[in-house]
Amino acid sequence: MNSDLHSAMKVGIVQFMAFPETGGGKGPVFETITQIAEDEFFGAIEISTIPDSTVRANVARLLASAQIVVGYGAQPIQLGGKLDLNALDREQRQKAVDRMKVAVDEAYELGAQRFAVLSGPFPGAEHEAEAVKLLVDSLNQICAHASSQGSMGVALETFDRSIDKKSLIGPNALAVEVSRAVRQEHPTFGLMLDLSHLPLQFETSEQALTTAKDHLVHAHIGNCVVNDRSHPLYGDLHPRFGVEGGENDVPEVVEYLRALREIGYVGDGKQNVVAFEVKPQPGETSGAVIANAKRTLIEAWARL
């Protein structure tokens, strides 16, 4: 493809995945965010909770000075706290919603333009319809809280239903139904799809992105292992591209980018975010895995 990569998308990276030692907002959070902010390859970054108010303020100033698009991922908070936005138990669900409202406040402090969540676990077919209604209600509450303070958008990321996260959302067709329902009250709401989740969802890039095209507001690219249960990286662990036994490398990224281009998400003059979500494994460094991701995207773009 002839157009420049950075003229067709805003390349981002999930900081807390690329630097797992910063999980929970601890460790070298400021230093690793600085590393990304100072790298002109990246026009976007995704961060998560930073409990220390001083560090949070320093990060906010840093990101503002870098003029980088900021996303806030609440997924680690949800997964770590086992917070279920579609819990059938009212108190359990309200606890999850209330914690997300606190996270929304923090996201605004950090200058985030988008706030991402995932659904709770799939409760079984007999409770699916009720869980979907409860999820829509929870998302409406979170969106209302977000819109009361500014223009930050909210996104629902889709995950697998049967292998690792075992989430209600889940199939991308169902995700569109949820998005359509939430958009009745909050038109800026949308979906986040991740190349690394598609093999776990048993959907191709073309299938998933065509289904979600009118609701897609954010895209991730990464890898997974799905065909070998004995593999140490089996499931949703976001290994580097090209890892032995993995699903995604340059050819699959080409397919994903082609589908993103066909639905109009990337292309000349577009600045929608396409963000790496990759994690170094034992014996690997963050720097090498990030460089691997850059090379993979550059080569894939050149092949379009």
N, C-alpha and C positions, 0 to 999 in steps of 0.2 A: 504494500500500500504506500502511496506516495506522500501522504500528509504526515506531518510530524506527530509523534506520539503524544507530546504534551499539548498540542493544539487540539487534540481530539478527546482528551479526558484530563481529569486532575488525578494524578497518581497519589495514593495514600498508603498508609501502613498502620496496622493495629499495634501500638506501642507495647501494651501489656502482654501481648503474645510473643512479639519479637524479643522481648526482654522479660522472660518469665520470673526472674529474680525480683521483679517489682510488683509481683502479685499482691493484691490487697492494698496497693498504694504505699508499700514499704520499700526499703532499699534505695538504690540510686535512681529514684523517679525523675528528679530534676535533671540529672546528668544524662540519662538516656533520652528523655524528651528533647533535651538540648541537641543531642547527636542527630536526631531526626530533623529538628527545626533548622539546623545549620546545613542540611543536605538539600541542595536546590533541586534534586531529582523529585523530591516530595512536595506536593502542593496541598496535602491533607494529612491529618494525623487523627487517630482514634485513641482516646485515653479512657481511664475509668476512675474510680474513687481515689481521692487523695485525702486521707483523714486529717493530716497535719495542715492547719489553716495557713501557716507561714509558707510552707512548701507550695500549697495551692495558690496562694497569691503570687508567689514567684513564678510558677508555671504559667499563670494567666498573663502576666506581663511579658514573659518570654514568647508565648505563642502570639500575642498581639503584635510584638515587635517583628516577628517573622512573617506576618501576613499570611498565615497558613490556615486552611479550613480545618476547624476542630469538630470532631464528633465525640460523643460520650457513649461508651458502651456500658450499659447496666447489667449485661449478661453475667459477668463474674460475680456481681453482688447477688443476683438471683440464684445462681447455681451454688455459690458458696453458702448462702443462707437457706437454701431449699425453699425459696419463695415462689409460690404458685399463684399466678394471676388468674387461673381458671379453677382454683380449688373449689370443690363442692361445699366445703365447710366455710361458712360466712366469715368467722373470725380469722381463719387462716388466710383467706383471700384478702380481707381488709388489711391484714398485716403486710402482705406483699404490696398492695397498692400504696399504703402509707409510706413504706420504705422507698418506693419508686418516686414518690413526690419529694422526699428528702434528696434523692439523687438528682432529680430535675433541678432543684435549687442549686446544688453543687455544680451541675453542668452549666448553668447560667453564670456562676462565678468564674468558671474557666473559659467562658466565651464560646461555648459549643453552639453550633448551628443545627446539629441533629442529635437526637437522643434515641438510643436503640435498646429494645428489650426482646425477650423471647417468651413464648407461651410456657405454661406449666406442662407437666407430664400428661400423656394420653391416658385418660381414665378408663378406657375400654369402650367398645362400640355402644354399649347400652347407655352410657352417660355422655357420649360425644356431643349430641345436640345441645344438651344443657351446658356442658363445658364451653362450647363455642359462644353461647349467649353470655355466659359469665365473663369470658375473656373480652368480648366486645364491650361489656359494661366497664371492666377494669381499664381497658385502653381508653375509653371515653373519659374516665376520671383523670387518667394521667395526662391526656391531651388537654383537657380543660385546665388543669393546673399549669401546664406548660404555656398555654396560650394566654393565661392571666398575667404572665410576666413578660411576654415578648413574642418573638416570631420563631422560636426554635421548633423545628419539626420533630415528630415522633415516628419511628419506624419499628416494624415487627420483623425480626429475622426468622427465616424458616430453617428448621432442623429436621433430623431424621425422626422417624416414628418407631423404628423397630430394632435399631442396632446399638446406639450409644446414648444419646440424650433422651430418646423415646418421647418426643414432645407431641403435644396435641397438634401443633402447627410446625412441622407436619407437611402434608401434601401441598404443593403450591396452588393447586386449584382451590383448595379450602382456604388457603391464605388470602386469595383474591376475594372470596366471599366475606371474610372477616374485614378486609380492607374496605370493601364496598360499603359494608354496614357502618364502619367507623367514620368513613368520609361523609356520611349523611350529616354528621355534626361537625366534623373536623376535616375539611377538604385537603389539608396539607399532609395528612397521614399517608403512609405508604409502606412498602415492603422492601426488605433487604434480602438479597439472594447471594449465596456463596458457592463458587465453583467446587470448593472442597466438600460441600454437603450434598451436591447433586448425585454422586454415585451412591451415597448412603440413603438417598431418597428414591433411588432407582428411576431417576429422570435424566434425560439428556439436556445439554445446554439449550438446544433448540426448543425442546418441549417446555422446559421450565420457564425460559425467558419469554417465549411467545405467549404462554399462559399469563404471565405476570406483567406483560409489557406496559399496560396502562397504569400499573400500580407500583412499578419499580422506582425507588428513590435512592437506592444505594447498592453498590455491588462489591463483593469481596472475591478475591482469587486465592486459592490455596490447594492443598493436596490432602489425601486421606488414604487409608488402607481398608479395603472392604472384603476382599476375596479370600483372605487367609486368617482364620480365627486364632491361629497359633502365633501370628506375627506380633512382635512386641509393640507395634504401632497400630494395631487393629483398632478401628473406630475413628472417632472424631478428634484426632490429636494434632492435626495441622503440621505434619512434617514438611520438610523442604520439597521443592519440585524435583522429580526424578529419583526420589528415594526408592530403593529396591522393594518391589512389591506394592508400590504406590499406584494410584489411579491417574494422576495428572502430571504432565510435563508439557513441553512446548506444543505438541500437536493438539492436546486438549485445551490449552490456553488459546490457541488459534481458533478452535471451534467456538469457544466461549466468546471471544472478542468478535468473531463473525456474527454470532447471534445478537450480541449487544449492538453491533452496528446495524443489523437488519431491523431491529426494533427502534432505532433512533436514539439509543442511550449514549453511544459514543460516535464520533465523527467530527468532521471539520467544524470548528467553532463551538463544539460541545465542551463543557467543563464539569460534567458529572463525575463523581468520585468512583474510582476503581481502586480498591485498597487491598494490599497484601495482608493475608492473615497466615503467617508462617511462624513456626516455633522451633528453635534449636533443640535437638535431642542430645543425650549424653555424648560427650566427645566432640560436639559441634559448638561453634561460636555464633553469637548473634550476628556479628559482622559478616561472616561467610554466608550465612543463610539469607541475610538481606541482599548481599551481592548476587547470590544465586537467583533470588526472586527478580531482581532488576534485569539480569541477563536473560532470564526466561521470558519476561514481558517484552523486552526489546527485540529478541529473536522472533517471538510469536507475532508481534506487530509487523515486523519486516516481511513475514510470510503471508500476510493477508493479501 
